[in-house]
Amino acid sequence: MIETNYLQLAQQAVIALKWEVSFSPKPGLVDAISNGSHTDMNIDLFYRSADSLLSGFEEMIRVSYQQPLDVKLREEIGRIGRIAEKNMFKATNGVNTHKGAIWSLGLLVSVISSLQTDDLEQILTGVKKLSRLQDKFVTKTKTHGMVTQQKYALTGAKGEAQSGFVNVSKALSFQAESDTYDTWMRRLLVLYSNVNDTNIVYRSNLQTLQEFQRLSSEIVRSSTSVIDNPQFKTLQTFTKEKNISPGGCADLFAASYFLKHLN
């Protein structure tokens, strides 16, 4: 990677976010045909939000270029991430569309720029290292993830990154050579099956999350195409009845697409 590719890599991150929200249908989530379990969000809002993050991602890439994965870099990309978050809220009139994605994709583009690699194993090992470093400038305001972590011992987006995005690896290893629509549906459901999504627990409880994961896992194991599987309709109905939204999975789905199409 050379300096002229800063913008290209940032654009790939934004493209991944737009692809994620466009991918349809996604039970509980905003997509091209439904607002999911949300009354304050739609696809146009997510597009504006994604566009607002371009400069933030580009700046993270610039400051990370061939720099060591140390506390200094962790604090610098954290500072840029907080500015990007403000830009997001300005673009969405205060709606939290991509806070988790700023964290996950921000770490990914920073590590890629730092290590100058497109090797998945190296990238995820770098994310594990960088995300485990402490940013002393982070405020102590409680997030949904922190609330559920205290109540149920779930680690949320922070834990996903500190694991080296183990669930992204699971999704990408599923039919790794395929790029079909049904494969991506199943990869989404792999995430639904494995991620302890704190967005779901915050809006409901641990039992609802576990049932959501069980239903998703059954669909992945079925040989029937996802879109034609009656159990998929059951999952859609379940998310509506419980008013749940697996937003953490959405962020990791975008990250999966970003890594799969990295060039």
Secondary structure as GFF3:
##gff-version 3
##sequence-region A 1 263
A	DSSP	three_ten_helix	3	5	.	.	.	ID=ss1
A	DSSP	alpha_helix	6	22	.	.	.	ID=ss2
A	DSSP	alpha_helix	43	52	.	.	.	ID=ss3
A	DSSP	alpha_helix	54	64	.	.	.	ID=ss4
A	DSSP	alpha_helix	71	92	.	.	.	ID=ss5
A	DSSP	alpha_helix	99	115	.	.	.	ID=ss6
A	DSSP	alpha_helix	120	131	.	.	.	ID=ss7
A	DSSP	alpha_helix	144	152	.	.	.	ID=ss8
A	DSSP	alpha_helix	156	162	.	.	.	ID=ss9
A	DSSP	alpha_helix	166	173	.	.	.	ID=ss10
A	DSSP	alpha_helix	181	194	.	.	.	ID=ss11
A	DSSP	alpha_helix	198	203	.	.	.	ID=ss12
A	DSSP	alpha_helix	206	221	.	.	.	ID=ss13
A	DSSP	three_ten_helix	226	228	.	.	.	ID=ss14
A	DSSP	alpha_helix	230	242	.	.	.	ID=ss15
A	DSSP	alpha_helix	247	260	.	.	.	ID=ss16
###
